[in-house]
Each structure stands twice: as C-alpha cells, then as structure tokens.
Amino acid sequence: MYNLASMGEDFGNTRTKVAEYFYSKISKKAKQDKIGDFVFDNVKSIGIIFDKNSNDVNTFIQDISKEFKSKSGVISIFELAYNIEEDDKPEPTGIPIVCFSDKDVNWYGRPKFKDVTNFLDTPFDLLINLAENDAWPIKFSAALSKAKFKVGRLQDNSNIYDFMVDTSNITSMSQFHSHILTFLRIINK
C-alpha cells in the first residue's frame, strides 16, 4: 500500500534534485564577465528582477535611473516580477514589466513563459536581482539572463553573479538599494 503523503514528499525531493541539477549546469555555463569590463558610465540598459516581497522597487528604479542618466545619458529599464498579484504590482511608471508566476514555469521551476524568456535573452548592461525570495524561478531567471553584469544577494555556491551584496546586516530594502548603488560606484573607480 502506498502512502500518498510520502509520495508527495518524494516528488518534492525529486523536483528539488532535478532543479538543483539543471541550475548547476546552467550556472556553470553562465558567462561571467570580469569586473574590470564593467563600466558604470557606459550602462545603457538595466534589467531588474523582483518578487512580491521586494519593497520600494519604484523608489530604487527612480534612484538608479537618476544615477545612470547622470553618467551615461539615456537609460532603458525593464522589470521582471515573480509571483506579483494584481494588488502587489508597483505603481505604473511607464517602465515595461513582465509578470510571471508558478503557472509560467516548468515542473522544476525554470521559466517557460515567452515574455520571460524574451527578458532573459535581452543582453542588458546590468541586471539587478532585488528579490528576497530564493525560489527556483528567481534563481533560474538570474542564471539564464544574458546580462553583461549581474548583481544579487550573497548566496552560497553561486557563480552566476558578478557582484553579490551581503545582506546579513541590512535591515531594510532602502539600505540594500543604497548598498548596491554605493558598490557599483566603487567598482567603477
């Protein structure tokens, strides 16, 4: 006789193992540009990944837009939002946003929604992952992105980011945003 609870648990473990396997293959292939190749003043396009737990996304976008426009002129910013319900969406800012959820990913968490894959295929100069969620769709999105320089939270065994911010002593999203901008300025010098 089969125990349905343990079968569901076994499927969850299998799904996690498959996700880990494919994620490790993708992250090994991820093209890593050298930090020396990143020039703050040359950034023209930015991709931002966030989730429903990310606060003050619009404020960060305004700050980073202001920062880069003053350095490099015209900036294109695009947003990728995971698990954003209609009432969680940030106020419209005229910035293109692609929203996706668990129904837009395959069985182990890799995005399969055409708009998401278009976002990931865009060769942004800079990709910033603001997501507080460490779900597989977020991890795959960051790993699959064709961005030239990737910024995210410090994670164990992650080689997909060119720069990671240690958030262990950060108490607010605005502090996290400030750290990102500060460190990008430092990298550029």
N, CA, C and O of each residue as an XYZ file, in Angstrom:
756
protein
N       0.852     -1.178      0.000
C       0.000      0.000      0.000
C       0.898      1.243      0.000
O       1.891      1.301      0.726
N       0.542      2.223     -0.814
C       1.337      3.441     -0.930
C       0.824      4.522     -0.007
O      -0.385      4.709      0.132
N       1.713      5.213      0.605
C       1.373      6.340      1.461
C       1.414      7.598      0.587
O       2.487      7.989      0.128
N       0.270      8.231      0.353
C       0.201      9.398     -0.530
C       1.025     10.562     -0.002
O       1.605     11.308     -0.791
N       1.090     10.731      1.293
C       1.879     11.833      1.863
C       3.356     11.646      1.535
O       4.028     12.600      1.145
N       3.867     10.428      1.688
C       5.288     10.207      1.394
C       5.552     10.272     -0.101
O       6.645     10.660     -0.511
N       4.567      9.897     -0.937
C       4.743     10.019     -2.391
C       4.862     11.486     -2.782
O       5.687     11.832     -3.628
N       4.063     12.340     -2.189
C       4.142     13.773     -2.468
C       5.472     14.346     -2.016
O       6.059     15.192     -2.691
N       5.939     13.878     -0.869
C       7.235     14.325     -0.343
C       8.365     13.852     -1.258
O       9.310     14.595     -1.523
N       8.259     12.596     -1.741
C       9.271     12.071     -2.664
C       9.292     12.886     -3.955
O      10.364     13.178     -4.484
N       8.116     13.254     -4.465
C       8.060     14.068     -5.684
C       8.701     15.432     -5.446
O       9.424     15.932     -6.308
N       8.443     16.040     -4.283
C       9.046     17.331     -3.949
C      10.562     17.231     -3.879
O      11.268     18.121     -4.353
N      11.064     16.151     -3.290
C      12.513     15.936     -3.220
C      13.096     15.716     -4.611
O      14.171     16.229     -4.921
N      12.395     14.961     -5.447
C      12.850     14.715     -6.817
C      12.870     16.018     -7.597
O      13.829     16.300     -8.316
N      11.822     16.810     -7.461
C      11.750     18.091     -8.166
C      12.912     18.991     -7.743
O      13.530     19.638     -8.588
N      13.210     19.037     -6.456
C      14.322     19.852     -5.956
C      15.644     19.351     -6.510
O      16.484     20.151     -6.922
N      15.841     18.042     -6.525
C      17.088     17.479     -7.045
C      17.246     17.771     -8.536
O      18.345     18.082     -8.995
N      16.164     17.672     -9.286
C      16.224     17.979    -10.719
C      16.512     19.463    -10.917
O      17.331     19.823    -11.764
N      15.858     20.324    -10.155
C      16.102     21.765    -10.246
C      17.562     22.071     -9.917
O      18.203     22.852    -10.621
N      18.093     21.463     -8.851
C      19.499     21.671     -8.485
C      20.432     21.221     -9.597
O      21.422     21.891     -9.888
N      20.124     20.096    -10.216
C      20.959     19.571    -11.303
C      20.989     20.553    -12.477
O      22.066     20.930    -12.942
N      19.815     20.969    -12.957
C      19.766     21.870    -14.105
C      20.321     23.252    -13.763
O      20.976     23.886    -14.591
N      20.061     23.711    -12.556
C      20.591     25.013    -12.139
C      22.123     24.987    -12.120
O      22.767     25.938    -12.564
N      22.700     23.904    -11.607
C      24.165     23.840    -11.556
C      24.744     23.788    -12.970
O      25.795     24.379    -13.220
N      24.083     23.097    -13.894
C      24.554     23.060    -15.284
C      24.477     24.453    -15.916
O      25.407     24.886    -16.595
N      23.367     25.143    -15.687
C      23.182     26.479    -16.264
C      24.168     27.461    -15.644
O      24.783     28.258    -16.352
N      24.318     27.405    -14.337
C      25.202     28.374    -13.683
C      26.667     28.140    -14.057
O      27.449     29.090    -14.066
N      27.055     26.908    -14.363
C      28.418     26.651    -14.824
C      28.648     27.247    -16.208
O      29.745     27.708    -16.523
N      27.593     27.231    -17.035
C      27.703     27.775    -18.388
C      27.580     29.289    -18.417
O      27.972     29.932    -19.390
N      27.036     29.856    -17.346
C      26.768     31.303    -17.336
C      28.040     32.074    -17.627
O      29.073     31.885    -16.984
N      27.936     32.938    -18.604
C      29.089     33.749    -18.987
C      29.338     34.771    -17.893
O      28.453     35.541    -17.521
N      30.560     34.761    -17.388
C      30.923     35.697    -16.337
C      31.922     36.700    -16.885
O      33.074     36.353    -17.147
N      31.490     37.937    -17.060
C      32.403     38.990    -17.479
C      33.251     39.397    -16.287
O      32.810     39.300    -15.142
N      34.430     39.839    -16.549
C      35.327     40.318    -15.497
C      34.816     41.653    -14.980
O      34.277     42.453    -15.745
N      34.982     41.898    -13.676
C      34.551     43.158    -13.090
C      35.208     44.318    -13.819
O      34.590     45.371    -13.972
N      36.438     44.154    -14.271
C      37.134     45.211    -14.998
C      36.432     45.615    -16.279
O      36.641     46.722    -16.774
N      35.592     44.726    -16.831
C      34.869     45.028    -18.052
C      33.620     45.874    -17.799
O      33.049     46.437    -18.733
N      33.205     45.961    -16.561
C      32.012     46.734    -16.229
C      32.384     48.200    -16.094
O      33.241     48.562    -15.288
N      31.738     49.035    -16.885
C      31.982     50.476    -16.815
C      30.664     51.162    -16.478
O      29.748     51.228    -17.297
N      30.596     51.657    -15.278
C      29.402     52.311    -14.747
C      28.879     53.381    -15.714
O      27.672     53.488    -15.931
N      29.774     54.155    -16.281
C      29.377     55.263    -17.150
C      28.812     54.813    -18.497
O      28.190     55.610    -19.198
N      29.019     53.549    -18.868
C      28.550     53.060    -20.166
C      27.234     52.293    -20.096
O      26.747     51.822    -21.124
N      26.659     52.161    -18.931
C      25.416     51.400    -18.782
C      24.273     52.135    -19.486
O      23.981     53.294    -19.191
N      23.641     51.437    -20.414
C      22.500     51.990    -21.154
C      21.206     51.207    -20.915
O      20.111     51.724    -21.133
N      21.345     49.955    -20.465
C      20.146     49.135    -20.240
C      20.285     48.357    -18.932
O      21.344     47.817    -18.613
N      19.183     48.318    -18.191
C      19.163     47.662    -16.881
C      17.930     46.765    -16.796
O      16.819     47.181    -17.125
N      18.142     45.533    -16.350
C      17.048     44.629    -16.053
C      16.966     44.476    -14.543
O      17.985     44.329    -13.868
N      15.760     44.511    -14.024
C      15.563     44.388    -12.580
C      14.598     43.238    -12.315
O      13.490     43.203    -12.850
N      15.037     42.301    -11.480
C      14.192     41.174    -11.079
C      13.735     41.432     -9.652
O      14.537     41.800     -8.794
N      12.459     41.240     -9.402
C      11.951     41.373     -8.037
C      10.771     40.445     -7.839
O      10.270     39.849     -8.792
N      10.329     40.326     -6.595
C       9.191     39.484     -6.265
C       8.251     40.246     -5.345
O       8.483     41.413     -5.031
N       7.194     39.581     -4.918
C       6.179     40.269     -4.117
C       6.700     40.709     -2.753
O       6.084     41.556     -2.105
N       7.819     40.151     -2.307
C       8.397     40.553     -1.032
C       9.332     41.753     -1.151
O       9.766     42.311     -0.143
N       9.639     42.144     -2.376
C      10.543     43.276     -2.602
C       9.778     44.575     -2.377
O       8.747     44.819     -3.003
N      10.289     45.390     -1.488
C       9.646     46.666     -1.187
C      10.378     47.807     -1.877
O      11.557     47.689     -2.212
N       9.675     48.902     -2.085
C      10.267     50.127     -2.603
C      10.965     49.948     -3.945
O      11.973     50.604     -4.208
N      10.443     49.072     -4.794
C      11.054     48.840     -6.104
C      11.036     50.119     -6.934
O      12.033     50.460     -7.570
N       9.898     50.832     -6.932
C       9.817     52.063     -7.724
C      10.811     53.120     -7.243
O      11.402     53.830     -8.057
N      10.996     53.225     -5.949
C      11.972     54.177     -5.409
C      13.367     53.817     -5.879
O      14.141     54.687     -6.279
N      13.692     52.516     -5.829
C      15.005     52.082     -6.295
C      15.177     52.386     -7.777
O      16.235     52.857     -8.196
N      14.153     52.123     -8.564
C      14.232     52.382    -10.002
C      14.445     53.871    -10.269
O      15.233     54.244    -11.138
N      13.750     54.708     -9.528
C      13.953     56.158     -9.688
C      15.387     56.540     -9.330
O      16.016     57.318    -10.047
N      15.909     56.002     -8.232
C      17.268     56.319     -7.792
C      18.313     55.837     -8.791
O      19.229     56.578     -9.148
N      18.170     54.598     -9.236
C      19.176     54.056    -10.145
C      19.071     54.715    -11.516
O      20.081     54.924    -12.188
N      17.867     55.035    -11.924
C      17.681     55.733    -13.193
C      18.355     57.097    -13.158
O      19.062     57.478    -14.092
N      18.130     57.827    -12.071
C      18.751     59.143    -11.900
C      20.275     59.023    -11.924
O      20.963     59.808    -12.576
N      20.782     58.036    -11.207
C      22.229     57.822    -11.108
C      22.849     57.543    -12.476
O      23.852     58.151    -12.848
N      22.242     56.619    -13.217
C      22.823     56.248    -14.505
C      22.573     57.295    -15.589
O      23.420     57.495    -16.459
N      21.428     57.958    -15.545
C      21.172     59.010    -16.541
C      22.189     60.138    -16.414
O      22.605     60.726    -17.412
N      22.586     60.432    -15.178
C      23.564     61.497    -14.993
C      24.935     61.087    -15.519
O      25.745     61.945    -15.871
N      25.198     59.790    -15.576
C      26.500     59.288    -16.040
C      26.508     58.986    -17.535
O      27.443     59.355    -18.245
N      25.472     58.321    -18.002
C      25.532     57.816    -19.373
C      24.383     58.244    -20.270
O      24.235     57.707    -21.368
N      23.583     59.175    -19.843
C      22.509     59.671    -20.716
C      21.246     58.850    -20.632
O      20.703     58.647    -19.546
N      20.774     58.377    -21.768
C      19.507     57.657    -21.853
C      19.660     56.239    -21.298
O      20.601     55.525    -21.642
N      18.737     55.852    -20.450
C      18.746     54.532    -19.821
C      17.434     53.824    -20.128
O      16.365     54.428    -20.047
N      17.515     52.549    -20.478
C      16.330     51.708    -20.634
C      16.280     50.756    -19.452
O      17.245     50.041    -19.179
N      15.163     50.748    -18.759
C      14.991     49.854    -17.613
C      13.789     48.954    -17.882
O      12.743     49.411    -18.342
N      13.958     47.671    -17.589
C      12.886     46.696    -17.747
C      12.775     45.898    -16.458
O      13.778     45.660    -15.784
N      11.569     45.487    -16.114
C      11.334     44.777    -14.861
C      10.789     43.379    -15.124
O       9.992     43.168    -16.039
N      11.232     42.435    -14.310
C      10.721     41.072    -14.316
C      10.237     40.785    -12.904
O      11.024     40.813    -11.958
N       8.958     40.512    -12.760
C       8.362     40.342    -11.439
C       7.811     38.931    -11.284
O       7.027     38.467    -12.112
N       8.226     38.255    -10.219
C       7.771     36.893     -9.944
C       6.731     36.896     -8.835
O       6.909     37.523     -7.791
N       5.631     36.173     -9.088
C       4.533     36.000     -8.126
C       3.947     37.321     -7.641
O       3.683     37.500     -6.452
N       3.752     38.221     -8.562
C       3.135     39.505     -8.235
C       1.641     39.406     -8.548
O       1.244     39.187     -9.693
N       0.840     39.569     -7.524
C      -0.601     39.609     -7.726
C      -0.973     41.013     -8.183
O      -0.179     41.944     -8.050
N      -2.151     41.162     -8.710
C      -2.582     42.458     -9.223
C      -2.440     43.564     -8.173
O      -2.010     44.672     -8.493
N      -2.805     43.261     -6.912
C      -2.711     44.291     -5.874
C      -1.281     44.475     -5.339
O      -1.030     45.403     -4.570
N      -0.335     43.594     -5.741
C       1.066     43.727     -5.342
C       1.891     44.523     -6.356
O       3.007     44.947     -6.059
N       1.335     44.722     -7.555
C       2.100     45.396     -8.599
C       2.473     46.802     -8.156
O       1.668     47.500     -7.540
N       3.711     47.220     -8.476
C       4.092     48.592     -8.152
C       3.276     49.573     -9.001
O       2.718     49.208    -10.035
N       3.224     50.802     -8.546
C       2.525     51.833     -9.312
C       3.120     51.913    -10.710
O       4.337     51.811    -10.864
N       2.292     52.093    -11.728
C       2.824     52.199    -13.091
C       3.787     53.381    -13.219
O       3.506     54.487    -12.756
N       4.921     53.119    -13.855
C       5.924     54.164    -14.037
C       6.285     54.343    -15.504
O       7.148     55.155    -15.837
N       5.644     53.606    -16.366
C       5.983     53.664    -17.775
C       7.123     52.721    -18.130
O       7.537     52.655    -19.287
N       7.633     51.993    -17.147
C       8.710     51.038    -17.375
C       8.080     49.686    -17.696
O       7.207     49.214    -16.968
N       8.532     49.058    -18.802
C       7.957     47.744    -19.137
C       8.179     46.736    -18.020
O       9.271     46.631    -17.461
N       7.115     45.994    -17.707
C       7.192     44.990    -16.642
C       6.606     43.675    -17.153
O       5.528     43.648    -17.746
N       7.328     42.603    -16.912
C       6.859     41.260    -17.240
C       6.579     40.563    -15.923
O       7.474     40.422    -15.089
N       5.355     40.132    -15.732
C       4.983     39.414    -14.508
C       4.805     37.936    -14.844
O       4.226     37.583    -15.871
N       5.309     37.086    -13.964
C       5.096     35.659    -14.148
C       4.911     34.992    -12.792
O       5.279     35.540    -11.753
N       4.332     33.802    -12.830
C       4.048     33.071    -11.595
C       4.391     31.605    -11.801
O       4.976     31.231    -12.817
N       4.028     30.788    -10.843
C       4.340     29.364    -10.918
C       3.686     28.671    -12.112
O       4.174     27.636    -12.567
N       2.604     29.220    -12.616
C       1.963     28.606    -13.786
C       2.772     28.858    -15.061
O       2.507     28.242    -16.094
N       3.755     29.758    -14.995
C       4.572     30.109    -16.153
C       5.957     29.467    -16.119
O       6.857     29.875    -16.853
N       6.120     28.453    -15.255
C       7.400     27.751    -15.162
C       7.164     26.262    -15.365
O       6.049     25.771    -15.189
N       8.228     25.544    -15.737
C       8.050     24.104    -15.895
C       7.999     23.432    -14.518
O       8.033     24.117    -13.495
N       7.919     22.133    -14.489
C       7.660     21.412    -13.238
C       8.775     21.534    -12.210
O       8.535     21.295    -11.026
N       9.987     21.898    -12.622
C      11.053     22.064    -11.633
C      11.436     23.528    -11.416
O      12.388     23.813    -10.690
N      10.698     24.472    -12.043
C      10.872     25.887    -11.716
C      11.520     26.762    -12.761
O      11.694     27.957    -12.521
N      11.886     26.225    -13.907
C      12.516     27.032    -14.955
C      11.434     27.783    -15.729
O      10.453     27.180    -16.163
N      11.607     29.103    -15.905
C      10.596     29.878    -16.638
C      10.438     29.390    -18.071
O      11.418     29.101    -18.757
N       9.180     29.303    -18.511
C       8.900     28.877    -19.885
C       7.987     29.870    -20.598
O       7.676     29.682    -21.774
N       7.563     30.902    -19.922
C       6.680     31.926    -20.454
C       7.457     32.771    -21.467
O       8.548     33.250    -21.157
N       6.916     32.959    -22.662
C       7.639     33.625    -23.751
C       8.142     35.014    -23.362
O       9.278     35.362    -23.685
N       7.337     35.804    -22.686
C       7.765     37.142    -22.294
C       8.941     37.099    -21.321
O       9.812     37.969    -21.360
N       8.970     36.095    -20.452
C      10.089     35.942    -19.516
C      11.349     35.557    -20.290
O      12.417     36.118    -20.045
N      11.238     34.615    -21.212
C      12.421     34.223    -21.978
C      12.922     35.375    -22.842
O      14.130     35.503    -23.044
N      12.032     36.210    -23.353
C      12.468     37.406    -24.091
C      13.260     38.337    -23.178
O      14.294     38.870    -23.582
N      12.782     38.535    -21.950
C      13.502     39.351    -20.967
C      14.886     38.751    -20.712
O      15.886     39.469    -20.707
N      14.940     37.445    -20.502
C      16.201     36.781    -20.166
C      17.180     36.786    -21.339
O      18.392     36.755    -21.127
N      16.676     36.825    -22.562
C      17.539     36.856    -23.747
C      18.055     38.255    -24.069
O      18.909     38.415    -24.941
N      17.548     39.256    -23.380
C      17.991     40.631    -23.621
C      19.372     40.835    -22.989
O      19.553     40.561    -21.803
N      20.344     41.312    -23.769
C      21.701     41.495    -23.233
C      21.846     42.816    -22.469
O      22.548     43.724    -22.913
N      21.181     42.912    -21.328
C      21.272     44.124    -20.510
C      22.734     44.394    -20.148
O      23.531     43.464    -20.017
N      23.071     45.653    -19.990
C      24.396     46.002    -19.479
C      24.496     45.612    -18.004
O      25.567     45.252    -17.516
N      23.374     45.688    -17.310
C      23.345     45.437    -15.873
C      22.035     44.743    -15.505
O      20.960     45.164    -15.934
N      22.129     43.684    -14.714
C      20.955     43.001    -14.168
C      21.064     43.070    -12.659
O      22.100     42.733    -12.085
N      19.985     43.510    -12.013
C      19.964     43.585    -10.552
C      18.806     42.732    -10.045
O      17.651     42.946    -10.413
N      19.133     41.767     -9.200
C      18.119     40.909     -8.599
C      17.794     41.464     -7.215
O      18.598     41.356     -6.290
N      16.615     42.056     -7.083
C      16.154     42.608     -5.803
C      15.295     41.625     -5.023
O      14.893     41.916     -3.896
N      15.008     40.470     -5.602
C      14.086     39.518     -4.987
C      14.591     39.037     -3.633
O      15.762     38.693     -3.470
N      13.693     39.021     -2.683
C      14.009     38.461     -1.365
C      13.755     36.965     -1.351
O      14.249     36.250     -0.479
N      12.989     36.500     -2.315
C      12.628     35.105     -2.437
C      13.763     34.361     -3.144
O      14.310     34.857     -4.129
N      14.109     33.198     -2.656
C      15.160     32.387     -3.261
C      14.548     31.204     -4.004
O      15.147     30.130     -4.067
N      13.356     31.398     -4.566
C      12.651     30.328     -5.261
C      13.358     29.977     -6.570
O      14.093     30.790     -7.129
N      13.125     28.768     -7.042
C      13.769     28.308     -8.267
C      13.497     29.222     -9.464
O      14.428     29.480    -10.228
N      12.280     29.725     -9.672
C      12.074     30.617    -10.827
C      12.955     31.877    -10.781
O      13.397     32.360    -11.823
N      13.209     32.403     -9.589
C      14.098     33.566     -9.442
C      15.537     33.148     -9.754
O      16.240     33.836    -10.494
N      15.966     32.031     -9.191
C      17.333     31.554     -9.418
C      17.578     31.284    -10.899
O      18.604     31.687    -11.447
N      16.633     30.601    -11.543
C      16.784     30.317    -12.968
C      16.777     31.605    -13.788
O      17.537     31.729    -14.748
N      15.939     32.550    -13.426
C      15.887     33.815    -14.164
C      17.233     34.530    -14.122
O      17.715     35.008    -15.149
N      17.831     34.605    -12.957
C      19.136     35.268    -12.833
C      20.211     34.494    -13.590
O      21.055     35.092    -14.257
N      20.183     33.179    -13.488
C      21.206     32.362    -14.160
C      21.071     32.405    -15.677
O      22.078     32.428    -16.385
N      19.851     32.415    -16.182
C      19.620     32.374    -17.624
C      19.746     33.736    -18.303
O      19.838     33.808    -19.528
N      19.752     34.791    -17.536
C      19.842     36.131    -18.110
C      21.132     36.301    -18.910
O      22.195     35.829    -18.506
N      21.021     36.976    -20.041
C      22.172     37.266    -20.901
C      22.821     38.600    -20.536
O      23.599     39.147    -21.318
N      22.507     39.121    -19.362
C      23.065     40.402    -18.928
C      24.585     40.326    -18.855
O      25.156     39.273    -18.570
N      25.223     41.453    -19.116
C      26.687     41.521    -19.107
C      27.249     41.550    -17.694
O      28.347     41.045    -17.459
N      26.522     42.129    -16.755
C      26.987     42.231    -15.369
C      25.781     42.003    -14.469
O      24.745     42.649    -14.632
N      25.916     41.082    -13.518
C      24.793     40.700    -12.663
C      25.100     40.992    -11.204
O      26.189     40.707    -10.704
N      24.103     41.572    -10.532
C      24.211     41.913     -9.116
C      23.075     41.219     -8.371
O      21.935     41.219     -8.835
N      23.383     40.629     -7.220
C      22.358     39.981     -6.410
C      22.804     39.858     -4.965
O      23.876     40.330     -4.587
N      21.974     39.224     -4.172
C      22.286     38.978     -2.765
C      23.353     37.885     -2.658
O      23.443     37.002     -3.512
N      24.151     37.961     -1.603
C      25.169     36.956     -1.349
C      24.491     35.600     -1.133
O      23.594     35.460     -0.302
N      24.942     34.614     -1.899
C      24.414     33.257     -1.801
C      25.578     32.285     -1.785
O      26.595     32.511     -2.441
N      25.428     31.209     -1.038
C      26.449     30.166     -1.043
C      26.476     29.485     -2.401
O      25.436     29.288     -3.029
N      27.651     29.134     -2.841
C      27.844     28.351     -4.065
C      27.175     28.963     -5.294
O      26.653     28.233     -6.137
N      27.183     30.269     -5.407
C      26.601     30.898     -6.584
C      27.700     31.560     -7.392
O      28.431     32.415     -6.895
N      27.801     31.152     -8.640
C      28.772     31.787     -9.509
C      28.103     32.523    -10.662
O      28.747     32.843    -11.661
N      26.818     32.788    -10.521
C      26.124     33.480    -11.605
C      26.250     34.991    -11.500
O      26.088     35.701    -12.492
N      26.537     35.485    -10.298
C      26.622     36.932    -10.111
C      28.060     37.405    -10.247
O      29.005     36.725     -9.847
N      28.194     38.591    -10.823
C      29.497     39.235    -10.885
C      29.784     39.960     -9.577
O      30.935     40.168     -9.194
N      28.704     40.337     -8.908
C      28.838     41.046     -7.641
C      27.668     40.676     -6.740
O      26.513     40.696     -7.166
N      27.978     40.335     -5.476
C      26.934     39.982     -4.524
C      27.047     40.872     -3.291
O      28.144     41.193     -2.833
N      25.885     41.261     -2.765
C      25.817     42.116     -1.590
C      25.428     41.251     -0.392
O      24.421     40.543     -0.422
N      26.240     41.322      0.658
C      25.939     40.598      1.895
C      24.820     41.348      2.609
O      24.998     42.497      3.014
N      23.681     40.709      2.761
C      22.512     41.362      3.358
C      22.312     40.976      4.820
O      21.286     41.322      5.407
N      23.260     40.274      5.419
C      23.079     39.802      6.796
C      22.935     40.956      7.796
O      22.254     40.799      8.810
N      23.557     42.102      7.536
C      23.454     43.248      8.449
C      22.569     44.364      7.905
O      22.529     45.462      8.459
N      21.868     44.075      6.825
C      20.997     45.081      6.215
C      19.592     44.900      6.774
O      19.051     43.794      6.776
N      19.014     45.991      7.244
C      17.722     45.892      7.929
C      16.535     46.377      7.101
O      15.388     46.181      7.502
N      16.790     47.009      5.948
C      15.674     47.493      5.135
C      16.028     47.419      3.655
O      17.200     47.346      3.284
N      15.001     47.440      2.825
C      15.232     47.426      1.377
C      15.937     48.698      0.935
O      16.776     48.647      0.035
N      15.623     49.831      1.538
C      16.288     51.069      1.130
C      17.786     51.000      1.431
O      18.598     51.537      0.677
N      18.146     50.348      2.520
C      19.560     50.159      2.847
C      20.222     49.230      1.820
O      21.359     49.473      1.414
N      19.527     48.178      1.403
C      20.022     47.261      0.376
C      20.234     48.020     -0.933
O      21.273     47.883     -1.578
N      19.251     48.811     -1.312
C      19.354     49.611     -2.543
C      20.549     50.550     -2.483
O      21.303     50.674     -3.448
N      20.714     51.202     -1.355
C      21.825     52.129     -1.168
C      23.169     51.413     -1.300
O      24.104     51.935     -1.908
N      23.254     50.212     -0.721
C      24.494     49.422     -0.821
C      24.804     49.086     -2.286
O      25.953     49.184     -2.716
N      23.804     48.699     -3.029
C      24.017     48.356     -4.439
C      24.606     49.549     -5.185
O      25.617     49.417     -5.874
N      23.974     50.709     -5.047
C      24.467     51.902     -5.746
C      25.873     52.280     -5.294
O      26.722     52.611     -6.121
N      26.122     52.232     -4.003
C      27.454     52.565     -3.478
C      28.512     51.638     -4.042
O      29.563     52.099     -4.488
N      28.253     50.335     -4.031
C      29.249     49.387     -4.505
C      29.443     49.463     -6.013
O      30.555     49.256     -6.499
N      28.379     49.755     -6.765
C      28.552     49.926     -8.211
C      29.443     51.126     -8.510
O      30.250     51.088     -9.438
N      29.298     52.189     -7.726
C      30.175     53.358     -7.901
C      31.626     52.987     -7.602
O      32.539     53.393     -8.321
N      31.833     52.209     -6.532
C      33.186     51.795     -6.152
C      33.815     50.921     -7.236
O      34.976     51.107     -7.600
N      33.046     49.977     -7.740
C      33.535     49.083     -8.787
C      33.991     49.894     -9.994
O      34.979     49.546    -10.641
N      33.288     50.955    -10.293
C      33.588     51.750    -11.485
C      34.887     52.524    -11.360
O      35.448     52.946    -12.371
N      35.379     52.721    -10.145
C      36.604     53.529     -9.979
C      37.858     52.718    -10.132
O      38.959     53.256    -10.021
